[in-house]
Amino acid sequence: MTIHIPDELARSLFDRASSPEVVLRTVRARPHPSAAAVDDLEAAIAAARLPVRDAGDFDEWPAE
């Protein structure tokens, strides 16, 4: 059995970039942040961190 595929259909199936390729190309085309912008972001993340607690949520229940 032989299946004949028209040239236009074959080109449309194989000439398109796949989704991962499109995402990677888009990410690479974006401008990279400056070192100062990265420092600002890291400072904002550090400032928003919550303090670490040693006690769990159930450690404060009254003893019976």
Protein Blocks (a to p, Z undefined) as FASTA:
>chain_A
ZZdddfklmmmmmmpccfklmmmmmmmmpccddfklmmmmmmmmmmmpccddfbdfklmp
ccZZ
